[in-house]
Amino acid sequence: MLPEPANCPMCGSAAERIRSSQLRGYRYTCPRCGSFGIETAALGDMEAAMLACQAVARLRAYGHLPFIQRDKQGVRVGPGRT
């Protein structure tokens, strides 16, 4: 699949995204936040996704592809599936 232009769900910057069936969502590449995966269900909770920014930065610093997903407790950030 080809990347499509989109706004980053965390910072709102111009970014690119690719639909990923493996992630059940999208893989974003943002010039400010870097690369991360996000589940489609988590896209609806934009406020929580913005709060996940620090966790995403921390995981990227350790070389992981962060993955944002939504569960019963809210939005959760963890190392992603590549």
C-alpha positions, 0 to 999 in steps of 0.5 A: 500500500502507498502512504496517504497524507494525514494529520498525526493523531498525537500532535496534529502535524502533517504526516503520512499513514499506511493502513496495516491489517496486521496492526488493525489500524495504521502505521503513521510516520510523523516528522515530530513524533516519529513512526508509530502504529495505532489501532483504529479503535484508539483513533476515536479517543484523540485526547488520550492519544495526545497524552500517549506522546511521552510514552511513544517517545520513550519507546522510540528511544529504546528502539521500539515501534510504539503501538497505541491501542484501546482496551477497557481501561482506555488507551494503552501504549506498548511495543508494537508488532512490526 
